[in-house]
Amino acid sequence: MKIDITNVSKRFGAFAALAGVDLEIKSGELVALLGPSGSGKTTLLRIIAGLEWPDEGRVLFDGDDALARSVGERHVGFVFQHYALFRHMSVFENVAFGLRVRRPRRQRLLEPEIRARVNKLLELVQLGWLADRYPTQLSGGQRQRVALARALAIEPRVLLLDEPFGALDAKVRKELRRWLRQLHDEIHVTSVFVTHDQEEALEVADRVVVMDKGRIEQIGTPTEVYENPATAFVHEFIGESIVIPVTVDNGAVQFHGNRIDIDTQGVTCGPARLFVRPYEMSIASAESAPFQGTVKRVHGIGPARRVELALNVDGHVVEVDAPRVQDLTVGQAVGLSPTRYRLFAGEA
Amino acid sequence: MVSGCDMAVELSTDSELMFKYDGTIWRRSRLPSGRARIRICTRGVFVSGGPELKSAVDGERLVLAAVGPWTAAHSDALERTIDETVATPAAARKVEIDMSGIDRLDTFGAWLLERLRRTLASDGREAVLVGVSDDRRGLIEDLQKVNLEPAESNSHLLGLNWLAAIGATMAEVTRSFLLLAQMLGEVSHAGVRALIRPGSFRLTSTVHHLDRVGWRAVPIILLITFLIGAIIAQQGIFHFRRFGAEVYVVDMVGVLVLREIGVLIVCIMVAGRSGSAYTAELGAMKMREEIDALRTMGFDPVEVLILPRIVAIVIAVPILTFLGSMAALYGGGLVCWLYGGMNPDIFLSRLKESISLNHFVVGMVKAPFMAMMIGIVACVEGLQVKGSADSLGSQTTASVVKSIFLVIVLDGFFAIFFASMGK
């Protein structure tokens, strides 16, 4: 199902949780809402679900006004961060709950049908053998998979996940997100999930929506948002960045008064920030490079080593990835030249 | 010369003004061309040029040169000048405000310049004050530190905080009454739906709550009401003995227990025991997002969670009231016999004479209404719980306090009602 969100705003008292958000989610897509806490991503998800109503704006499900319907009539599956399983019911009963008490009597399924459907769902989330246990007897990862099976039981038109792996430990989290991706490829239900973990969003989602302070900063595939960040916030939030404050004056980039050989990238005048990925900053001889620094520390294992450098002019410490073969010693004066970089106007 | 008068002069070019008065040569440093004012008073002659703000574009910079006296005496002219400057937008992104041409400056003038700088900065321009002499630097720096945030309400200075507090409390009270009314409406709606479609009513859950609110509360209710009945009788005997009116203790125990004490004690016990449990359960479910989960699965939390609880408490409280009243009468009778030396037969016959069915009915009629009040307050408070454990605790406390308070208020209304009915 396709979801269209137009100009949605929501305020909680004086705090603007969402400020004019526009978003289009295609049918069968897996979209991640990514942002720091307080960026409005959960509010947006709850508005899509119908657990929260926007102050203004429209939400359309396949062209129908979703705001005219209550949460129960929207047929959404919602997975909560803390599972929200019913503790006095077994795993089987939890999943069957939505089927068993569906209101109009005629629509209600017969017991054998319910049984078959729940068992199928539990197989899908690979928990068939736990059907008779109670939620408190399960691990966090298992509980979250039960919650997912429960959300899928009512055959939702949209699956919404609110930080689904937020309460799990790192290893289980990694396992589950791979599993979620596989599951989505299998059932192809339009899914939106909220996360503050950029790694998770980049790995799992078809498209990533980066949010900050109630606004959408960028929408794009994981590669797009990583390779071509639209704003300074996106560059800083997704992936590691080296940030160096510079000024642009008369069409040239200046670093503490010295002109450096860097393209202004359309930034006209005033303070700016230079963003470079740690592996796109090469360490060269001191003379020709735009920045000069001193090696403070070299550490790390793997193909690249992490080098901490202090810039000569202001002592600003940057962390650069250097190939293992490069010979660097602490105290050595080196030059830094970015091979690929982005320049964004504005002060830090 | 006439002292104390102002006179305006026109200065054609930048000129040095010098004149002699009273044998002294008065001289002012260079004045800009334009209007100047000469003020003569008993102490001397003061001459000044009008304040000005000259703008000049220098490359990408806009230089605003402030000259003349920037003091409160020239406030009209200064404000106008500043307004004009702000109103004519310049393309330049960098603005320098040159203060070197100012011959006199007071806080008013300095603040105007600082305000100008801030206005320009808030337009996204880079504005700086330049040419600040050392003696003025301190003033300018202080002003730059002055907070621009809207000043906090100074009502506390006027001692009006209590008024604000009363207002806030009244708003809060109104809000909680509205929430109670809303919940009453929702529960009634769910109740009517359950009557139309009995299949949707959750009987299992109702029986479960009936067990917890009613059956399991019986021992403690019996114990407490028995003791209360006994204490009332003992106090009655102790004090009535002086008038030789011991026999009227039976009237007092009977009427008091059946009309008021029985139902009140039961309601207070139920509010503390079950009302708080309702609030805590619903609050915990709210915290764990289970209520949201129910809603996303298409259930109405009022129908699934609240209606069974309310039905259970409305059934349980009248039963407990009846049991409690009996236990209190039993306690009273026992004390009359053991402490007052009144034969149980006399107690019973006196009781039969002194109380009518009315007294019993009055007590029993109140019970379901009070039960409803406790249940609704408890459920409203439970759903008000926010995400934290703190809020769960405070809502549970609020639930108990509010329901006991409202039960007693309701009892007062019933007293008035029955009095006017003549019962």
Interface residues (C-beta under 8 A of the other chain):
Chain A: A49 G50 L51 V71 G72 E73 H75 V76 G77 F78 F80 Q81 H82 Y83 A84 L85 F86 F97 G98 V101 R102 R103 R105 R150 A151 I154 C269 G270
Chain B: E60 R93 K94 E126 G199 S200 R288 E289 E290 D292 A293 R295 T296 M297 G298 F299 D300 V304
